[in-house]
Amino acid sequence: MLEIETREIGGTAEVRALRRTGKIPGVLYGNSREPYVFAVESRHLRETLAKAGGRHAVLEVKVPGAGTPIHAVIKDIQLHPLRDTMTHFDLLEVRMDRTIQATVSIVFVGEAEGVKTYGGILAQNAHELTIEALPGDLPEHIEIDISELGIGDSIKLSDLPEVKGLTYIGDPETMLASVAQPKGPTAEEEAAEAEAEAASDAAEARAEAGEDSGDGGDSGSDSE
């Protein structure tokens, strides 16, 4: 369970001071709730997310003054540009009997046949999907098997198998992954290769000419 505490609304200086104490500011909203500003110990947040299954998990949140915990999901995260640590996040209160939309990561499984056998190039065109489901049915990620993709094959959003209780949101033609022909040599590389071959042929011709000129036998005569 994630225990949050009330914080005062302040400016940049106050927020920075809060972070120096090891806490992360956040805002809770949803279900007709007035936005509620809070803070949480960063260590407590990391431990809670690890136990719950990651950032896409449905969390039980203990709100100060509330009799029972609520359910919420992390809706937005702000990260430090250098340290990649969380500096702010939003919590969206949800009802377990109502569907919500969420963004989950894509995990590509297997090695594409077109890459393994024919040296093709795999393009992973998307790394996240937007889905709709009940909060309790939200997966941590979506696995996509790419092992049967040959040269010129692709996987679109419409190609994903149906999952009971889950709806994919977006254009069905959205490209998720594809395998392209291996890249051929550039014009510069072809010219360099042709020049190298010509130089090699010329060197071989000179070597053969030298051998032929030395095959005329002895020019002198034996003396006793």
N, C-alpha and C positions, 0 to 999 in steps of 0.2 A: 504494500500500500504506500502511496506517495503522500506524505504529509507536507502541506504547504502552510505558509504563514503570511499574514497580512503585512503589507508594506505601504509606506507613504508614497504618494505620487511626487516625484521630484524631477529635477533636471539632470543634465549629464553628470555633473559633479556628484550628486547623490547616488546615481546609479553606479558610477565607478567606485565610489566608496563601498557600496554594497558588495560589488564583485571582489573587492580586496579582502573582504571577510570570508570569502569562499562560498558566497551565495550567488544564485542566478535569478534575475528578475523574470517575471512572466505575467501573462494576462489570461484569465479564464473567462470564456463566454459561451453562449449557446443555450438552447432550450428556453428562450425568452429571458435569460439571465442578464442582468446589468453587468457590463465588464468589471471583473474583479481583479485588481492588481495584487500580485503576491510575490513571494520569494521562496526559494527552496535551496537547501544545502546541496552543492554540486555533487558531493560524494554520495549523498542519499539518492539523488536523481540517477546517477550512474548505476548504483546497486539495484534500484528499482527496475530500471530498464533492462538490465541484464537478467533479472529474474523473470520479468514479464515476457521477454522474447524480442526486445529491440524497440526501435522508435515507432514502429507501426502498431505496436500492441495496444490493446484497450487497458487503461490503467484504472485502478480504484484510487480515488483521490479523497483524502480527508481534508475537508474545508473547515477552517476555524468557525465555530458557532453552529455548524450543521450537525444534526443528530446522526445521520447515517452517511457513509461515503457515497460519492457520486462516481459515475463512469465517465471517462474522458479519453480523448486521443490527442496526441501532439499534432497540431495543424501547421505550424510554421516554426522554423528554427533559424536563428541568426548565429553565424559563426565568426570567430575572430579571423581576420584576413591572413594572419601569419601563423598563429598557433593552432588554428583549426579547432579551437575549443568553443563550446556553446556560450554565447553571451546573452541570449534572450530567447524565449520560446512562448508560443501560444498553446493553450489547452482548449479544446472544443468539447463541451459537455455533450454526451450522447445518451440516447435511450437504447437499451439493448433490443427492443422490439421494433426499431425503425432503422431502415437502411441508411447508410451514409456513403459518400464518395471519399476515396482515399487513394493516395499514390503509393505504389509498392515497387520494389526493385525487380528487375528481370535477371534470372540466372540461366545462362545458356549451357545446356548439357550436351556432352559428346563432342566428337570431332567431325566436321563436315566431310563427306566422302569426296567432294570436289576439291577439297584442300589436301586431304590425306593422300589421295590417289593421283590427282592430276595437277597438283601444285597451284590450285586456285587461291583467290584472296577472299577471305571472309570479312564482310562489313557488318558490324553490329550497329544498326542504325538507331536503335533506341535502347535505353538502359532503365527506363521506368514505365509503368503503365498506370493509368487511372482506372479504378474499378469501383463498383458499387455493390455493397453487401451489408448484411447485418453486422454490427460491430464485433460480435463474437465469432463471425465467420471470416473475418479479414485475414488473409494469409500474410506471412512475413515477407514472402516473395513469390514470384511466378516462375516456374521452371519451363523452359522451352527446349525441346530436343531438336538439335540441328544436325544430327549424325547422318541423315539421309539426304541432305542438301548436296546436289551436284552442281556442276558448272552451269551458271545461268539460273539456278533455282533461287527462290526467295520464300520468306515467311511473312505474311501480312497479318494484321490484327484479326481479320476475318478467318484466318486459317487456324486460330487457336481452338483447342477442343473446349466444348461446353463444360462448365463446372456448375453443379447444382447450387443455386443460391447466390451466384456471382455473375455480374454483368460487366463486360468490358466497355469502357466509355471512350469514344473517339471515332475517327473516320475508319471504316472497315478496311480501306485501302492503305492505311498507314504501314509503311515498310518497317519491319522489325529486324530482319537479318537477310543477307543475300550473299551469294558466292559469285565472284566475277572471274573472267579469264585471267590467267597469270600475265603480268605485264611483260611485253616484249622489250627488246633493247631500244634505246632512244636513237635518233638519227646520229648524234655525236658518237654514241657507243658503236653503232654499225660502221661509221666511217673510220673510227680508230681500229676496229677489228679488221676491216678491209685493208687498211694501211699496214697493219702488222702482218697480215697474211702475204701481202705483196712483198714486203721486206724479207719475209722468211723464204718466199719462192725465189727472190733474186739471190739471196745468200746461198741457197741450195744450188741454183744454176751456176753460180761462180765456182762453188766447190766442185761440181761435176766437171766443169770446163778445166779446172786445174788438174784434176785426176787424169782427164783425157790427154792433156798435153804432156803428161809425164809417162805415158804408156808407149813411147816410140822406141824403147829398147836402149842398149848401150851405144853411145856414139863413138867410143874409142875402140882400139883393137888390142888383143892380148899380145904381150911381148915375152920373149923367153929370156 
